[in-house]
Amino acid sequence: MTENMIRVAVNGYGVIGKRVVDAVRAMPDMVLVGVADVIGDWRIRTAVGQGIAVFAATGQGEAAMRAAGVPVAGSLEDLLGVVDVVVDTTPKRVAATNLATYRAAGVKAVFQGGEAHATTGHSFVAQANYASAVGRDMTRVVSCNTTSVVRVLGALQDAGLLARARGVLIRRATDPGESHLGGVMNTVVPEASIPSHQGPDALTVRPDLDVVTMAAKAAHTQTHNHYWTLQLTRPASREEVLEALRAAPRIAFIKMTDGLAALNTTVELMRDLGRPRGDMWEVAVWEDVLAVQDDEAFLTYQVYNEAIVVPETIDAIRALTGSVPDGPTSIAMTDQALGMRREFLPVLDQAVTGA
């Protein structure tokens, strides 16, 4: 470990936490000091098997870990005493209760989208507002769906093309690993209010967006699906809209004509590409579905809820510590280390394929 590496702790080794841990360990400028949790089951035992130092977030948690035979390196306070920044990936509304502990330890803190914007006073998506997070004590990486909204709509806004956006979100019922605990079965449950929370949440990052979202929860567990009707600032071509999306980071393109015709096919593609856990960090836009009519655009894309916020979290770490003051530089570092793509499939030689 070199002196100038960012020392990182992760509090909560669940769906997001374990992915953040792997990403931190993949970064050339970061070192994972340890993880904290309150359980001693298979999840934390996998961390022990990877040689990760495990700390107890609470006294009760320590007792449970030791009873399960988990080697406990110390308390959460011990861990905070030797790091520069902590990433809190504990369950929704739990993280806010940890804020006083982080402040007392004098460490920077990255929260996740389950917490309210007011918890940190700053919400984060790297391509949109990296600079405003530099040197702050804390920030909140917005939710998976909000991250996708800011990436896609922000790309069109930056290109001067977006006037307003109206979107419908079909959300997965629960995480795949929790399917046995209950969830939506054989039905679709509309959210009880319009707008759904994602539109207002996007405004915490890009206040000048004109966006309204509606959402429903469906009986599936693999990823979210968005449908957008976009009012453009002027008549534009389909290629202009695609070029605006191509100019932005962390947006990739898939095609129905390649057989990627449904959410599960893209999940399978990620596995075939050798992605860890089959994760997709990019927003996957269906290129051949996107349509433009005069000054309106229509598109649909896929959001891998378990992974999309991971690269944003890595960039938030750099921003808070000030180690990389430039957003595009941090984004490029993260994307290269994770192996993110703009196109998932190779471009084939048309002469060879006979097309």
Disulfide bonds with the S-S distance in Angstrom:
none
